């Protein structure tokens, strides 16, 4: 007979719970907005910029560059918050997102793509990319991925 390992954490981490609370708050905020569709989209874009501005220096610098590349490459993608992080949606469905390192105490930020992204490449393909710095070469790779994702 074995006893349960009490050192193993069960459930969600504090960071994951905070992200879920952010997501619930974002949904509630979006549901209470009044005005035209354009007004709501403009407010969501402003919410993304505000969230980026709150990030630590390293994450903020990368998020600003990712935001600039995504919005320039695929203007059809609408910026919105997703689990408290900048994300970009097509017809209301998230295609890609930026996850800062600081929020999850990770050693790198992540550029992720949902199943809505058209990145399919055979039987297996990457859907997440570690970011430690956004150089001009990285910007080119992000732009290429975003173009392919919205296909």
Secondary structure, DSSP 8 states (H G I E B T S, - for coil): -----TTS--S--HHHHHHHHHHHHHHHHHHH--S-HHHHHHHHHHHHHHHHHHS-HHHHHHHHHHHHHHHHH-TTSEEEEETTEEEEEETTEEEEEEE-TTTTT-SSEEEEE-TTS----TT----EEEES---HHHHHHHHHHHHHHH-
